[in-house]
Amino acid sequence: MTKCVLVCVCAVCLGGFGLFAQTEAPAVGQAAASGSEDEFFGSADVEAKPGAAEKQNVADVVEKEHVGLSGQLQAQSSYTMSRDFVQGRTAPSDNSFSNIVGGDFLVDIRLQKGFKAFLDLNLGFVPGGIPTEHNATKLFPLPSGPLTFIENQDTALLIKEVFVDFNIANTVYFRAGKQVLKWGTGYFWNPTDLINIEHRSFTDTSALLQGVFGLRSDVVFSSNWHLYTFLNLNGVQDITTTAFAARSEFLVGSTEFAVSAWLKSGKLPVFGADCTMPLFWSMNFTSEASISWGDNQDKLDTLGNAYSVRDQLVTKIDVGLSRTFDALDVQDRVSVNLEFFYDSDGYSQNMFDVLSPVPGGLQKFFTGGYFQSGYYGQYYGAAFVTINDFGSTVMSLTLSGLANFSDTSATVMAGLSYAPVNNFTLSLQLGSYLGPNNREYTGVFNPATLSITNNQFFGILGATVNF
């Protein structure tokens, strides 16, 4: 009889512990998966369960130490058709097919009094081998940088972010390590962002980016005034090559303003400003601009020679409008983002054609850091439309477009995602490259032939698991 009672007591205890773990554990995973690691010492409102405050101090519950593991696993296949194949002038072998399997593993370590550590470990596997040459319209942004380890040329391991958070009297906050900064207001372009080494991918705007190594600080003067600084130590071997950036944010009514500056020895200083404000008809307006007397990015002339832009005003401006719409009794069912970008120092000539007859010109242009997709021309525009509950509560449709108005080329894409269960998504994206041959969004540099290949259509099939 005693054994039976003991067994029953153990069963009840284990069942209660399992129920507690089942109800409490998802909060950690959901917080990490929702991007809480990007909140600089932010803390969500916590509501204690009925009776919990009577049993223990609520502050102790909030300050409870824990380690959270979350992340994302993704498998994608991509197929691109060249224009010559579409027009019947080449064989199917001139098209490109690629596969990639990868994942981001996020470790979030929370300590008491706002101390935290975070790690984003990225693993990528490319069955056909990892390309070593820059691809002008690369669909899969593969890991790169000094912390990449290659095994058999098909596996890449990269630490995208690894940092620790600490503070002084809950007034001055610090983040030390490799991190991604989210400065600026633009959705696709951020001219005031002179720190991050990666930009958004058109085919996956929500992809986690690779950070830079440095020390970030946040001083809270009031709820309406924050001061951020960043000491850029990425790849620094001499203290004189350290870059410094500062950003001050302040709120006036419902409008948020910010001014910023970037300084580095031997480089031209760059200054920026941005704002975001609500407009009529429930629209949200964003803008940001950078200004400098010259450009720190060297360029190539028509003969393939590098030169520096000096003694002239260089401005880069981004303006955006966004709004959500209710449709068929569903709140915020449709979201629309429109954006325009201007770069006064972008190329006004078609360098694809200009450098084609120059020996080694195209190779130098694409592999020497003189070309960056989305920042090549002078005038750009983009549109992103998302329709949730598209025919079903588990399906959504995205319509996207990206155009270089300077060389009249563009990329358009339609994507359909299907999430039959929580944290699992199947996606299909179909797109086309529009415009004349040898343009930014139609041509891609082929390192094998040292020439431009012009593409017409592409498709991406993927499966994503969040945990």
Buried (B, 14 or more C-beta within 10 A) or exposed (E): EEEEEEEEEEEEEEEEEEEEEEEEEEEBBBBBBEEBBBEBBEEEEEEEEEEEEEEEEEEEBEBEEEEBEBBBBBBBBBBBBBBBBBEEEBEEEBBBEBBBBBBBBBBBBBBEEBBBBBBBBBBBBBEEEBBEEBBBBBBBBBBBBEBBEEEEEBBBBBBBBBBBBBBEEEEEBBBBBBBBBBBBBBBBBBBBBBBBEBBBBBBBBEBBBBBBBBBBBBBBEEEEEBBBBBBBBBEBEEEEBBBBBBBBBBBEEEEBBBBBBBBBEEBBEBBBBBBBBEEEEEBBBBBBBBBBBBBBEEBBEEEBEEEEBEEEEBEBBBBBBBBBEEEEEEEEBBBBBBBBBBBBBBBEEBBBBBBBEBEEBBBBBBBBEBBEBBBBBBBBBBBBBBBBBBEEEBBBBBBBBBBBBBBBBBBBBBBBBBBEEEBEBBBEBBBBBBBEBBBBBBBBBBBEEBEBBBBBBBBBBBBBBBB
